[in-house]
Amino acid sequence: MPQDKHWIQCNCRSEALLLESNDDLALLSVYSLQHSPLWRDRLRLVWKIIRTGTPFTDQIVLGKEELKELKRAIKTTTKNIENYERTKRTESIEG
């Protein structure tokens, strides 16, 4: 049974990640958030949930070691983005 949930939407608001943890595993699910006013699209999503039993597009299960690797990758990527932003600010001040 999941004990902790984190919902993270992408910048375009059309997809989202749900990170859930339970006793010894983490579940990372990808959701498609199609906010379509068309009934056809809504029925398609309902049919997918009925057919598969899941509202998410994809899911991966991570153990402790894989979760540590994901954490390292996110930290590295965050540092790279911060360095890029710092470089861009410096260039705009100098240029």
PyMOL commands that set and color helices and strands:
alter all, ss='L'
color gray80, all
select helices_A, chain A and resi 39-52+64-94
alter helices_A, ss='H'
color red, helices_A
select strands_A, chain A and resi 4-9+15-21+26-32+58-62
alter strands_A, ss='S'
color yellow, strands_A
deselect
rebuild
show_as cartoon
